[in-house]
């Protein structure tokens, strides 16, 4: 099991699964859920190495550094902390 954290909350996710559903429960705002609108752009404060590589949508959107479009992320394992 992997863990997604934000502020004082955390939720478990199966290794290798998208994190969109638990992030919605943690308070991430979503729009298109396809990587086109940028509504779910979030900073990853810890555990970036535990997420999938940038998707083509993120690359086209210009996401870089510790930013991620949460709708595009899959957690490989471990923990990820988001700045929501």
PDB file of N, CA, C and O in Angstrom:
ATOM      1  N   UNK A   1       0.839  -1.202   0.000  1.00  0.00           N
ATOM      2  CA  UNK A   1       0.000   0.000   0.000  1.00  0.00           C
ATOM      3  C   UNK A   1       0.870   1.246   0.000  1.00  0.00           C
ATOM      4  O   UNK A   1       1.877   1.313   0.705  1.00  0.00           O
ATOM      5  N   UNK A   2       0.480   2.215  -0.782  1.00  0.00           N
ATOM      6  CA  UNK A   2       1.143   3.513  -0.824  1.00  0.00           C
ATOM      7  C   UNK A   2       0.296   4.501  -0.027  1.00  0.00           C
ATOM      8  O   UNK A   2      -0.868   4.234   0.271  1.00  0.00           O
ATOM      9  N   UNK A   3       0.891   5.648   0.315  1.00  0.00           N
ATOM     10  CA  UNK A   3       0.184   6.652   1.110  1.00  0.00           C
ATOM     11  C   UNK A   3       0.321   8.016   0.454  1.00  0.00           C
ATOM     12  O   UNK A   3       1.416   8.421   0.064  1.00  0.00           O
ATOM     13  N   UNK A   4      -0.805   8.727   0.332  1.00  0.00           N
ATOM     14  CA  UNK A   4      -0.822  10.110  -0.144  1.00  0.00           C
ATOM     15  C   UNK A   4      -1.188  10.976   1.050  1.00  0.00           C
ATOM     16  O   UNK A   4      -2.197  10.744   1.715  1.00  0.00           O
ATOM     17  N   UNK A   5      -0.346  11.991   1.318  1.00  0.00           N
ATOM     18  CA  UNK A   5      -0.554  12.877   2.463  1.00  0.00           C
ATOM     19  C   UNK A   5      -0.790  14.306   1.996  1.00  0.00           C
ATOM     20  O   UNK A   5      -0.289  14.735   0.956  1.00  0.00           O
ATOM     21  N   UNK A   6      -1.576  15.034   2.803  1.00  0.00           N
ATOM     22  CA  UNK A   6      -1.800  16.445   2.582  1.00  0.00           C
ATOM     23  C   UNK A   6      -2.192  17.071   3.901  1.00  0.00           C
ATOM     24  O   UNK A   6      -3.116  16.594   4.560  1.00  0.00           O
ATOM     25  N   UNK A   7      -1.514  18.121   4.294  1.00  0.00           N
ATOM     26  CA  UNK A   7      -1.784  18.783   5.560  1.00  0.00           C
ATOM     27  C   UNK A   7      -1.775  17.750   6.684  1.00  0.00           C
ATOM     28  O   UNK A   7      -0.744  17.120   6.921  1.00  0.00           O
ATOM     29  N   UNK A   8      -2.881  17.560   7.375  1.00  0.00           N
ATOM     30  CA  UNK A   8      -2.943  16.610   8.474  1.00  0.00           C
ATOM     31  C   UNK A   8      -3.641  15.315   8.091  1.00  0.00           C
ATOM     32  O   UNK A   8      -3.904  14.486   8.962  1.00  0.00           O
ATOM     33  N   UNK A   9      -3.947  15.119   6.827  1.00  0.00           N
ATOM     34  CA  UNK A   9      -4.684  13.934   6.392  1.00  0.00           C
ATOM     35  C   UNK A   9      -3.787  13.033   5.550  1.00  0.00           C
ATOM     36  O   UNK A   9      -2.830  13.489   4.925  1.00  0.00           O
ATOM     37  N   UNK A  10      -4.117  11.755   5.549  1.00  0.00           N
ATOM     38  CA  UNK A  10      -3.436  10.819   4.669  1.00  0.00           C
ATOM     39  C   UNK A  10      -4.397   9.704   4.287  1.00  0.00           C
ATOM     40  O   UNK A  10      -5.306   9.351   5.039  1.00  0.00           O
ATOM     41  N   UNK A  11      -4.168   9.158   3.088  1.00  0.00           N
ATOM     42  CA  UNK A  11      -5.035   8.094   2.579  1.00  0.00           C
ATOM     43  C   UNK A  11      -4.168   7.044   1.905  1.00  0.00           C
ATOM     44  O   UNK A  11      -3.119   7.356   1.340  1.00  0.00           O
ATOM     45  N   UNK A  12      -4.614   5.803   1.970  1.00  0.00           N
ATOM     46  CA  UNK A  12      -3.898   4.710   1.341  1.00  0.00           C
ATOM     47  C   UNK A  12      -4.364   4.507  -0.088  1.00  0.00           C
ATOM     48  O   UNK A  12      -5.529   4.728  -0.421  1.00  0.00           O
ATOM     49  N   UNK A  13      -3.424   4.081  -0.926  1.00  0.00           N
ATOM     50  CA  UNK A  13      -3.679   3.795  -2.332  1.00  0.00           C
ATOM     51  C   UNK A  13      -2.915   2.517  -2.670  1.00  0.00           C
ATOM     52  O   UNK A  13      -1.813   2.301  -2.165  1.00  0.00           O
ATOM     53  N   UNK A  14      -3.482   1.687  -3.506  1.00  0.00           N
ATOM     54  CA  UNK A  14      -2.760   0.504  -3.966  1.00  0.00           C
ATOM     55  C   UNK A  14      -1.542   0.935  -4.783  1.00  0.00           C
ATOM     56  O   UNK A  14      -1.633   1.874  -5.574  1.00  0.00           O
ATOM     57  N   UNK A  15      -0.410   0.266  -4.603  1.00  0.00           N
ATOM     58  CA  UNK A  15       0.771   0.528  -5.419  1.00  0.00           C
ATOM     59  C   UNK A  15       0.398   0.405  -6.894  1.00  0.00           C
ATOM     60  O   UNK A  15      -0.311  -0.523  -7.283  1.00  0.00           O
ATOM     61  N   UNK A  16       0.876   1.340  -7.715  1.00  0.00           N
ATOM     62  CA  UNK A  16       0.628   1.297  -9.147  1.00  0.00           C
ATOM     63  C   UNK A  16      -0.713   1.851  -9.584  1.00  0.00           C
ATOM     64  O   UNK A  16      -1.098   1.691 -10.743  1.00  0.00           O
ATOM     65  N   UNK A  17      -1.434   2.502  -8.679  1.00  0.00           N
ATOM     66  CA  UNK A  17      -2.757   3.031  -8.998  1.00  0.00           C
ATOM     67  C   UNK A  17      -2.733   4.554  -9.153  1.00  0.00           C
ATOM     68  O   UNK A  17      -1.892   5.221  -8.550  1.00  0.00           O
ATOM     69  N   UNK A  18      -3.655   5.114  -9.961  1.00  0.00           N
ATOM     70  CA  UNK A  18      -3.798   6.576 -10.032  1.00  0.00           C
ATOM     71  C   UNK A  18      -4.197   7.129  -8.663  1.00  0.00           C
ATOM     72  O   UNK A  18      -4.858   6.444  -7.883  1.00  0.00           O
ATOM     73  N   UNK A  19      -3.800   8.355  -8.376  1.00  0.00           N
ATOM     74  CA  UNK A  19      -4.105   8.949  -7.068  1.00  0.00           C
ATOM     75  C   UNK A  19      -5.266   9.934  -7.129  1.00  0.00           C
ATOM     76  O   UNK A  19      -5.562  10.590  -6.131  1.00  0.00           O
ATOM     77  N   UNK A  20      -5.924  10.052  -8.265  1.00  0.00           N
ATOM     78  CA  UNK A  20      -6.966  11.048  -8.464  1.00  0.00           C
ATOM     79  C   UNK A  20      -8.111  10.922  -7.453  1.00  0.00           C
ATOM     80  O   UNK A  20      -8.572  11.929  -6.915  1.00  0.00           O
ATOM     81  N   UNK A  21      -8.569   9.702  -7.192  1.00  0.00           N
ATOM     82  CA  UNK A  21      -9.720   9.527  -6.299  1.00  0.00           C
ATOM     83  C   UNK A  21      -9.416   9.946  -4.866  1.00  0.00           C
ATOM     84  O   UNK A  21     -10.206  10.657  -4.245  1.00  0.00           O
ATOM     85  N   UNK A  22      -8.270   9.507  -4.335  1.00  0.00           N
ATOM     86  CA  UNK A  22      -7.960   9.889  -2.953  1.00  0.00           C
ATOM     87  C   UNK A  22      -7.639  11.375  -2.848  1.00  0.00           C
ATOM     88  O   UNK A  22      -7.914  12.000  -1.824  1.00  0.00           O
ATOM     89  N   UNK A  23      -7.063  11.935  -3.896  1.00  0.00           N
ATOM     90  CA  UNK A  23      -6.744  13.363  -3.868  1.00  0.00           C
ATOM     91  C   UNK A  23      -8.006  14.216  -3.886  1.00  0.00           C
ATOM     92  O   UNK A  23      -8.039  15.294  -3.294  1.00  0.00           O
ATOM     93  N   UNK A  24      -9.019  13.745  -4.549  1.00  0.00           N
ATOM     94  CA  UNK A  24     -10.295  14.464  -4.532  1.00  0.00           C
ATOM     95  C   UNK A  24     -10.834  14.503  -3.102  1.00  0.00           C
ATOM     96  O   UNK A  24     -11.350  15.529  -2.658  1.00  0.00           O
ATOM     97  N   UNK A  25     -10.715  13.391  -2.386  1.00  0.00           N
ATOM     98  CA  UNK A  25     -11.151  13.344  -0.994  1.00  0.00           C
ATOM     99  C   UNK A  25     -10.280  14.217  -0.091  1.00  0.00           C
ATOM    100  O   UNK A  25     -10.744  14.704   0.940  1.00  0.00           O
ATOM    101  N   UNK A  26      -9.013  14.414  -0.478  1.00  0.00           N
ATOM    102  CA  UNK A  26      -8.106  15.259   0.299  1.00  0.00           C
ATOM    103  C   UNK A  26      -8.267  16.745  -0.018  1.00  0.00           C
ATOM    104  O   UNK A  26      -7.680  17.585   0.664  1.00  0.00           O
ATOM    105  N   UNK A  27      -9.050  17.080  -1.039  1.00  0.00           N
ATOM    106  CA  UNK A  27      -9.326  18.481  -1.325  1.00  0.00           C
ATOM    107  C   UNK A  27      -8.741  19.050  -2.597  1.00  0.00           C
ATOM    108  O   UNK A  27      -8.832  20.257  -2.820  1.00  0.00           O
ATOM    109  N   UNK A  28      -8.139  18.222  -3.443  1.00  0.00           N
ATOM    110  CA  UNK A  28      -7.634  18.721  -4.723  1.00  0.00           C
ATOM    111  C   UNK A  28      -8.832  19.055  -5.605  1.00  0.00           C
ATOM    112  O   UNK A  28      -9.793  18.292  -5.691  1.00  0.00           O
ATOM    113  N   UNK A  29      -8.753  20.210  -6.258  1.00  0.00           N
ATOM    114  CA  UNK A  29      -9.817  20.661  -7.155  1.00  0.00           C
ATOM    115  C   UNK A  29      -9.557  20.079  -8.549  1.00  0.00           C
ATOM    116  O   UNK A  29      -8.437  20.160  -9.052  1.00  0.00           O
ATOM    117  N   UNK A  30     -10.572  19.501  -9.167  1.00  0.00           N
ATOM    118  CA  UNK A  30     -10.425  18.925 -10.504  1.00  0.00           C
ATOM    119  C   UNK A  30     -11.389  19.584 -11.472  1.00  0.00           C
ATOM    120  O   UNK A  30     -12.465  20.045 -11.092  1.00  0.00           O
ATOM    121  N   UNK A  31     -10.979  19.619 -12.729  1.00  0.00           N
ATOM    122  CA  UNK A  31     -11.834  20.117 -13.795  1.00  0.00           C
ATOM    123  C   UNK A  31     -12.027  19.002 -14.810  1.00  0.00           C
ATOM    124  O   UNK A  31     -12.897  18.149 -14.635  1.00  0.00           O
ATOM    125  N   UNK A  32     -11.227  19.000 -15.867  1.00  0.00           N
ATOM    126  CA  UNK A  32     -11.401  18.057 -16.974  1.00  0.00           C
ATOM    127  C   UNK A  32     -10.979  16.628 -16.632  1.00  0.00           C
ATOM    128  O   UNK A  32     -11.501  15.683 -17.223  1.00  0.00           O
ATOM    129  N   UNK A  33     -10.069  16.454 -15.715  1.00  0.00           N
ATOM    130  CA  UNK A  33      -9.505  15.156 -15.310  1.00  0.00           C
ATOM    131  C   UNK A  33      -8.768  14.454 -16.447  1.00  0.00           C
ATOM    132  O   UNK A  33      -8.604  13.235 -16.423  1.00  0.00           O
ATOM    133  N   UNK A  34      -8.329  15.214 -17.432  1.00  0.00           N
ATOM    134  CA  UNK A  34      -7.621  14.652 -18.580  1.00  0.00           C
ATOM    135  C   UNK A  34      -6.275  15.335 -18.833  1.00  0.00           C
ATOM    136  O   UNK A  34      -5.615  15.042 -19.830  1.00  0.00           O
ATOM    137  N   UNK A  35      -5.861  16.239 -17.945  1.00  0.00           N
ATOM    138  CA  UNK A  35      -4.583  16.915 -18.113  1.00  0.00           C
ATOM    139  C   UNK A  35      -4.618  18.109 -19.036  1.00  0.00           C
ATOM    140  O   UNK A  35      -3.569  18.567 -19.488  1.00  0.00           O
ATOM    141  N   UNK A  36      -5.802  18.629 -19.330  1.00  0.00           N
ATOM    142  CA  UNK A  36      -5.912  19.751 -20.257  1.00  0.00           C
ATOM    143  C   UNK A  36      -6.163  21.104 -19.600  1.00  0.00           C
ATOM    144  O   UNK A  36      -5.781  22.132 -20.157  1.00  0.00           O
ATOM    145  N   UNK A  37      -6.798  21.128 -18.427  1.00  0.00           N
ATOM    146  CA  UNK A  37      -7.239  22.409 -17.855  1.00  0.00           C
ATOM    147  C   UNK A  37      -6.296  22.981 -16.800  1.00  0.00           C
ATOM    148  O   UNK A  37      -6.258  24.198 -16.619  1.00  0.00           O
ATOM    149  N   UNK A  38      -5.541  22.148 -16.105  1.00  0.00           N
ATOM    150  CA  UNK A  38      -4.619  22.628 -15.079  1.00  0.00           C
ATOM    151  C   UNK A  38      -5.238  22.882 -13.724  1.00  0.00           C
ATOM    152  O   UNK A  38      -4.551  23.368 -12.826  1.00  0.00           O
ATOM    153  N   UNK A  39      -6.508  22.573 -13.541  1.00  0.00           N
ATOM    154  CA  UNK A  39      -7.166  22.831 -12.253  1.00  0.00           C
ATOM    155  C   UNK A  39      -6.533  22.045 -11.109  1.00  0.00           C
ATOM    156  O   UNK A  39      -6.550  22.506  -9.968  1.00  0.00           O
ATOM    157  N   UNK A  40      -5.982  20.882 -11.387  1.00  0.00           N
ATOM    158  CA  UNK A  40      -5.412  20.037 -10.330  1.00  0.00           C
ATOM    159  C   UNK A  40      -3.897  20.196 -10.192  1.00  0.00           C
ATOM    160  O   UNK A  40      -3.244  19.348  -9.583  1.00  0.00           O
ATOM    161  N   UNK A  41      -3.331  21.265 -10.748  1.00  0.00           N
ATOM    162  CA  UNK A  41      -1.905  21.519 -10.623  1.00  0.00           C
ATOM    163  C   UNK A  41      -1.552  21.692  -9.151  1.00  0.00           C
ATOM    164  O   UNK A  41      -2.097  22.569  -8.479  1.00  0.00           O
ATOM    165  N   UNK A  42      -0.644  20.862  -8.648  1.00  0.00           N
ATOM    166  CA  UNK A  42      -0.313  20.814  -7.232  1.00  0.00           C
ATOM    167  C   UNK A  42       1.187  20.643  -7.069  1.00  0.00           C
ATOM    168  O   UNK A  42       1.840  20.016  -7.903  1.00  0.00           O
ATOM    169  N   UNK A  43       1.734  21.199  -5.995  1.00  0.00           N
ATOM    170  CA  UNK A  43       3.137  20.989  -5.665  1.00  0.00           C
ATOM    171  C   UNK A  43       3.285  19.721  -4.842  1.00  0.00           C
ATOM    172  O   UNK A  43       2.512  19.476  -3.916  1.00  0.00           O
ATOM    173  N   UNK A  44       4.279  18.921  -5.183  1.00  0.00           N
ATOM    174  CA  UNK A  44       4.614  17.728  -4.420  1.00  0.00           C
ATOM    175  C   UNK A  44       5.758  18.132  -3.491  1.00  0.00           C
ATOM    176  O   UNK A  44       6.856  18.440  -3.955  1.00  0.00           O
ATOM    177  N   UNK A  45       5.504  18.132  -2.182  1.00  0.00           N
ATOM    178  CA  UNK A  45       6.531  18.577  -1.236  1.00  0.00           C
ATOM    179  C   UNK A  45       7.469  17.461  -0.816  1.00  0.00           C
ATOM    180  O   UNK A  45       8.571  17.725  -0.333  1.00  0.00           O
ATOM    181  N   UNK A  46       7.042  16.207  -0.996  1.00  0.00           N
ATOM    182  CA  UNK A  46       7.903  15.076  -0.653  1.00  0.00           C
ATOM    183  C   UNK A  46       7.425  13.835  -1.406  1.00  0.00           C
ATOM    184  O   UNK A  46       6.223  13.616  -1.560  1.00  0.00           O
ATOM    185  N   UNK A  47       8.362  13.040  -1.867  1.00  0.00           N
ATOM    186  CA  UNK A  47       8.025  11.771  -2.502  1.00  0.00           C
ATOM    187  C   UNK A  47       7.820  11.822  -4.001  1.00  0.00           C
ATOM    188  O   UNK A  47       7.203  10.919  -4.565  1.00  0.00           O
ATOM    189  N   UNK A  48       8.321  12.851  -4.660  1.00  0.00           N
ATOM    190  CA  UNK A  48       8.162  12.964  -6.119  1.00  0.00           C
ATOM    191  C   UNK A  48       8.679  11.705  -6.821  1.00  0.00           C
ATOM    192  O   UNK A  48       8.130  11.300  -7.846  1.00  0.00           O
ATOM    193  N   UNK A  49       9.721  11.092  -6.281  1.00  0.00           N
ATOM    194  CA  UNK A  49      10.301   9.892  -6.884  1.00  0.00           C
ATOM    195  C   UNK A  49       9.348   8.690  -6.828  1.00  0.00           C
ATOM    196  O   UNK A  49       9.568   7.693  -7.516  1.00  0.00           O
ATOM    197  N   UNK A  50       8.304   8.781  -6.020  1.00  0.00           N
ATOM    198  CA  UNK A  50       7.339   7.694  -5.892  1.00  0.00           C
ATOM    199  C   UNK A  50       6.181   7.806  -6.874  1.00  0.00           C
ATOM    200  O   UNK A  50       5.290   6.956  -6.892  1.00  0.00           O
ATOM    201  N   UNK A  51       6.196   8.858  -7.691  1.00  0.00           N
ATOM    202  CA  UNK A  51       5.148   9.053  -8.695  1.00  0.00           C
ATOM    203  C   UNK A  51       5.649   8.661 -10.083  1.00  0.00           C
ATOM    204  O   UNK A  51       6.853   8.618 -10.337  1.00  0.00           O
ATOM    205  N   UNK A  52       4.711   8.381 -10.963  1.00  0.00           N
ATOM    206  CA  UNK A  52       5.027   8.073 -12.353  1.00  0.00           C
ATOM    207  C   UNK A  52       5.760   9.252 -12.998  1.00  0.00           C
ATOM    208  O   UNK A  52       5.739  10.371 -12.486  1.00  0.00           O
ATOM    209  N   UNK A  53       6.400   8.975 -14.122  1.00  0.00           N
ATOM    210  CA  UNK A  53       7.060  10.029 -14.888  1.00  0.00           C
ATOM    211  C   UNK A  53       6.003  11.020 -15.385  1.00  0.00           C
ATOM    212  O   UNK A  53       4.816  10.700 -15.427  1.00  0.00           O
ATOM    213  N   UNK A  54       6.446  12.227 -15.760  1.00  0.00           N
ATOM    214  CA  UNK A  54       5.517  13.209 -16.317  1.00  0.00           C
ATOM    215  C   UNK A  54       4.816  12.609 -17.538  1.00  0.00           C
ATOM    216  O   UNK A  54       5.456  11.978 -18.379  1.00  0.00           O
ATOM    217  N   UNK A  55       3.519  12.805 -17.629  1.00  0.00           N
ATOM    218  CA  UNK A  55       2.744  12.338 -18.784  1.00  0.00           C
ATOM    219  C   UNK A  55       2.947  13.312 -19.948  1.00  0.00           C
ATOM    220  O   UNK A  55       3.474  14.410 -19.769  1.00  0.00           O
ATOM    221  N   UNK A  56       2.524  12.896 -21.127  1.00  0.00           N
ATOM    222  CA  UNK A  56       2.601  13.783 -22.290  1.00  0.00           C
ATOM    223  C   UNK A  56       1.758  15.041 -22.064  1.00  0.00           C
ATOM    224  O   UNK A  56       2.142  16.130 -22.492  1.00  0.00           O
ATOM    225  N   UNK A  57       0.612  14.894 -21.394  1.00  0.00           N
ATOM    226  CA  UNK A  57      -0.240  16.044 -21.104  1.00  0.00           C
ATOM    227  C   UNK A  57       0.488  17.031 -20.194  1.00  0.00           C
ATOM    228  O   UNK A  57       0.412  18.242 -20.402  1.00  0.00           O
ATOM    229  N   UNK A  58       1.195  16.514 -19.182  1.00  0.00           N
ATOM    230  CA  UNK A  58       1.945  17.398 -18.290  1.00  0.00           C
ATOM    231  C   UNK A  58       3.070  18.110 -19.036  1.00  0.00           C
ATOM    232  O   UNK A  58       3.314  19.296 -18.815  1.00  0.00           O
ATOM    233  N   UNK A  59       3.743  17.397 -19.903  1.00  0.00           N
ATOM    234  CA  UNK A  59       4.824  18.004 -20.689  1.00  0.00           C
ATOM    235  C   UNK A  59       4.277  19.106 -21.588  1.00  0.00           C
ATOM    236  O   UNK A  59       4.881  20.174 -21.697  1.00  0.00           O
ATOM    237  N   UNK A  60       3.141  18.857 -22.232  1.00  0.00           N
ATOM    238  CA  UNK A  60       2.535  19.866 -23.107  1.00  0.00           C
ATOM    239  C   UNK A  60       2.041  21.062 -22.303  1.00  0.00           C
ATOM    240  O   UNK A  60       2.053  22.188 -22.800  1.00  0.00           O
ATOM    241  N   UNK A  61       1.609  20.830 -21.072  1.00  0.00           N
ATOM    242  CA  UNK A  61       1.119  21.894 -20.200  1.00  0.00           C
ATOM    243  C   UNK A  61       2.269  22.718 -19.617  1.00  0.00           C
ATOM    244  O   UNK A  61       2.048  23.815 -19.103  1.00  0.00           O
ATOM    245  N   UNK A  62       3.496  22.193 -19.697  1.00  0.00           N
ATOM    246  CA  UNK A  62       4.667  22.907 -19.188  1.00  0.00           C
ATOM    247  C   UNK A  62       4.929  22.685 -17.711  1.00  0.00           C
ATOM    248  O   UNK A  62       5.579  23.509 -17.069  1.00  0.00           O
ATOM    249  N   UNK A  63       4.433  21.585 -17.162  1.00  0.00           N
ATOM    250  CA  UNK A  63       4.644  21.269 -15.756  1.00  0.00           C
ATOM    251  C   UNK A  63       6.112  20.916 -15.549  1.00  0.00           C
ATOM    252  O   UNK A  63       6.703  20.189 -16.347  1.00  0.00           O
ATOM    253  N   UNK A  64       6.698  21.439 -14.462  1.00  0.00           N
ATOM    254  CA  UNK A  64       8.115  21.163 -14.185  1.00  0.00           C
ATOM    255  C   UNK A  64       8.404  21.273 -12.704  1.00  0.00           C
ATOM    256  O   UNK A  64       7.549  21.681 -11.919  1.00  0.00           O
ATOM    257  N   UNK A  65       9.607  20.909 -12.333  1.00  0.00           N
ATOM    258  CA  UNK A  65      10.021  20.985 -10.930  1.00  0.00           C
ATOM    259  C   UNK A  65       9.208  20.042 -10.070  1.00  0.00           C
ATOM    260  O   UNK A  65       9.110  18.850 -10.364  1.00  0.00           O
ATOM    261  N   UNK A  66       8.624  20.573  -9.008  1.00  0.00           N
ATOM    262  CA  UNK A  66       7.828  19.761  -8.088  1.00  0.00           C
ATOM    263  C   UNK A  66       6.338  19.869  -8.374  1.00  0.00           C
ATOM    264  O   UNK A  66       5.516  19.440  -7.565  1.00  0.00           O
ATOM    265  N   UNK A  67       5.988  20.437  -9.517  1.00  0.00           N
ATOM    266  CA  UNK A  67       4.583  20.551  -9.899  1.00  0.00           C
ATOM    267  C   UNK A  67       4.121  19.265 -10.576  1.00  0.00           C
ATOM    268  O   UNK A  67       4.886  18.610 -11.285  1.00  0.00           O
ATOM    269  N   UNK A  68       2.861  18.916 -10.345  1.00  0.00           N
ATOM    270  CA  UNK A  68       2.243  17.793 -11.054  1.00  0.00           C
ATOM    271  C   UNK A  68       0.775  18.086 -11.288  1.00  0.00           C
ATOM    272  O   UNK A  68       0.132  18.772 -10.492  1.00  0.00           O
ATOM    273  N   UNK A  69       0.249  17.561 -12.385  1.00  0.00           N
ATOM    274  CA  UNK A  69      -1.185  17.531 -12.604  1.00  0.00           C
ATOM    275  C   UNK A  69      -1.650  16.225 -11.956  1.00  0.00           C
ATOM    276  O   UNK A  69      -1.381  15.141 -12.473  1.00  0.00           O
ATOM    277  N   UNK A  70      -2.335  16.332 -10.847  1.00  0.00           N
ATOM    278  CA  UNK A  70      -2.680  15.160 -10.053  1.00  0.00           C
ATOM    279  C   UNK A  70      -3.505  14.156 -10.846  1.00  0.00           C
ATOM    280  O   UNK A  70      -3.401  12.953 -10.602  1.00  0.00           O
ATOM    281  N   UNK A  71      -4.318  14.615 -11.782  1.00  0.00           N
ATOM    282  CA  UNK A  71      -5.124  13.692 -12.580  1.00  0.00           C
ATOM    283  C   UNK A  71      -4.265  12.770 -13.437  1.00  0.00           C
ATOM    284  O   UNK A  71      -4.757  11.769 -13.957  1.00  0.00           O
ATOM    285  N   UNK A  72      -2.988  13.101 -13.588  1.00  0.00           N
ATOM    286  CA  UNK A  72      -2.094  12.318 -14.437  1.00  0.00           C
ATOM    287  C   UNK A  72      -1.149  11.404 -13.649  1.00  0.00           C
ATOM    288  O   UNK A  72      -0.376  10.656 -14.247  1.00  0.00           O
ATOM    289  N   UNK A  73      -1.204  11.457 -12.325  1.00  0.00           N
ATOM    290  CA  UNK A  73      -0.223  10.759 -11.495  1.00  0.00           C
ATOM    291  C   UNK A  73      -0.646   9.360 -11.079  1.00  0.00           C
ATOM    292  O   UNK A  73      -1.794   9.103 -10.715  1.00  0.00           O
ATOM    293  N   UNK A  74       0.326   8.475 -11.150  1.00  0.00           N
ATOM    294  CA  UNK A  74       0.185   7.123 -10.612  1.00  0.00           C
ATOM    295  C   UNK A  74       1.269   6.990  -9.546  1.00  0.00           C
ATOM    296  O   UNK A  74       2.423   7.353  -9.777  1.00  0.00           O
ATOM    297  N   UNK A  75       0.896   6.470  -8.378  1.00  0.00           N
ATOM    298  CA  UNK A  75       1.873   6.278  -7.320  1.00  0.00           C
ATOM    299  C   UNK A  75       2.475   4.888  -7.475  1.00  0.00           C
ATOM    300  O   UNK A  75       1.754   3.893  -7.544  1.00  0.00           O
ATOM    301  N   UNK A  76       3.803   4.830  -7.529  1.00  0.00           N
ATOM    302  CA  UNK A  76       4.475   3.541  -7.692  1.00  0.00           C
ATOM    303  C   UNK A  76       4.466   2.766  -6.378  1.00  0.00           C
ATOM    304  O   UNK A  76       4.134   1.581  -6.350  1.00  0.00           O
ATOM    305  N   UNK A  77       4.830   3.435  -5.303  1.00  0.00           N
ATOM    306  CA  UNK A  77       4.851   2.861  -3.955  1.00  0.00           C
ATOM    307  C   UNK A  77       5.304   3.955  -3.007  1.00  0.00           C
ATOM    308  O   UNK A  77       5.617   5.061  -3.447  1.00  0.00           O
ATOM    309  N   UNK A  78       5.344   3.669  -1.721  1.00  0.00           N
ATOM    310  CA  UNK A  78       5.852   4.622  -0.746  1.00  0.00           C
ATOM    311  C   UNK A  78       4.852   5.703  -0.400  1.00  0.00           C
ATOM    312  O   UNK A  78       3.640   5.492  -0.439  1.00  0.00           O
ATOM    313  N   UNK A  79       5.395   6.888  -0.055  1.00  0.00           N
ATOM    314  CA  UNK A  79       4.572   8.018   0.363  1.00  0.00           C
ATOM    315  C   UNK A  79       4.791   9.223  -0.523  1.00  0.00           C
ATOM    316  O   UNK A  79       5.886   9.440  -1.041  1.00  0.00           O
ATOM    317  N   UNK A  80       3.739  10.004  -0.692  1.00  0.00           N
ATOM    318  CA  UNK A  80       3.783  11.266  -1.424  1.00  0.00           C
ATOM    319  C   UNK A  80       3.050  12.302  -0.599  1.00  0.00           C
ATOM    320  O   UNK A  80       1.942  12.054  -0.122  1.00  0.00           O
ATOM    321  N   UNK A  81       3.667  13.471  -0.427  1.00  0.00           N
ATOM    322  CA  UNK A  81       3.029  14.563   0.308  1.00  0.00           C
ATOM    323  C   UNK A  81       2.752  15.708  -0.659  1.00  0.00           C
ATOM    324  O   UNK A  81       3.638  16.154  -1.388  1.00  0.00           O
ATOM    325  N   UNK A  82       1.507  16.173  -0.650  1.00  0.00           N
ATOM    326  CA  UNK A  82       1.063  17.238  -1.555  1.00  0.00           C
ATOM    327  C   UNK A  82       0.808  18.525  -0.796  1.00  0.00           C
ATOM    328  O   UNK A  82       0.365  18.495   0.352  1.00  0.00           O
ATOM    329  N   UNK A  83       1.083  19.648  -1.427  1.00  0.00           N
ATOM    330  CA  UNK A  83       0.790  20.969  -0.867  1.00  0.00           C
ATOM    331  C   UNK A  83      -0.562  21.421  -1.412  1.00  0.00           C
ATOM    332  O   UNK A  83      -0.641  22.064  -2.458  1.00  0.00           O
ATOM    333  N   UNK A  84      -1.608  21.079  -0.694  1.00  0.00           N
ATOM    334  CA  UNK A  84      -2.969  21.416  -1.149  1.00  0.00           C
ATOM    335  C   UNK A  84      -3.475  22.600  -0.360  1.00  0.00           C
ATOM    336  O   UNK A  84      -4.599  23.053  -0.578  1.00  0.00           O
TER     337      UNK A  84
END
